[in-house]
Amino acid sequence: MPVVDPDPEFAALYNRHHGFVWRILRRLGVDAASLDDATQDVFVVVHRRRDDLAADASVRSWLFGIARRVAADIHRGQRRARRKLEALPAPAPSAPLDDQVARTEAATMVRTFLERLDPGHRMVFVLSDVEGLTAPEVATALDLKVNTVYSRLRNVRQKFERAVARHQARSKVAHG
């Protein structure tokens, strides 16, 4: 990708040697996902240090030296990240697929149940049975009378029990 820079000398250097730097980084073991970023890092250093290039020095060998240091930095970072990952405890074994499917279905059932409730009943149920607030706390939060909270909770809990029973019956038929 050609570059346009206020400094035409740098733009020409970039355009002439971009492919070389990219290939060198690849041969130095930089993975494909990091190649474009690493190439950019090399040219950031080149842009910053271009006055350090001696007039009689080989541009390609200078670029190779910068590319080698950038690749080494990338490899060092990857080793550090690998050591950190290895230091983590092994993940707990995952639940059997049937359990995962059952949990996903149950979560979907609860979400659907909540979506079908009117907002006033939904908030009472969520604050009380999901978030663990007491009825007086729910009443204060929603600016309701405590008896209204208890009434809505009783109503929603009965609906929830029926929804769970229907879900379990459907699951037995589907899986049974």
Buried (B, 14 or more C-beta within 10 A) or exposed (E): EEEEEEEEEBBEBBBEBBEBBBEBBBEBEBEEEBBEEBBEBBBEBBEEEBEEBEEEEEEEEBBBEBBBEBBEEBBEEBEEEEEEEEEEEEEEEEEEEEEEEBEEBBEEBBEEBBEEBEEEBBBBBBBBEEEEBEBEBBBEBBEBEBEBBBBBBEBBEEBBEEBBEEBEEEBEEEEE
